[in-house]
Amino acid sequence: MNQRNTHLSEIISFYKGQLARFDKIGIGNKTEFNTTITERLIDTTRFRLSQLLSKREQLYYKGRENGTK
């Protein structure tokens, strides 16, 4: 895995962790930074995560075509 994919995987892990935290905190409650957990925040985070997962998949298949991983 190249450095770009490594960084992307770290960002993906961050977003997955955020979604888990939001679920644990619950809608309507606040984070330690006083951010209110809303459906919109969760939906936006899920959307961004799906974009990142798609990008990682594109990079993976592009790398396979070029003979790298």
Secondary structure as UniProt FT lines:
FT   HELIX           3..25
FT   TURN            27..28
FT   TURN            32..33
FT   HELIX           39..65
FT   TURN            66..67
//
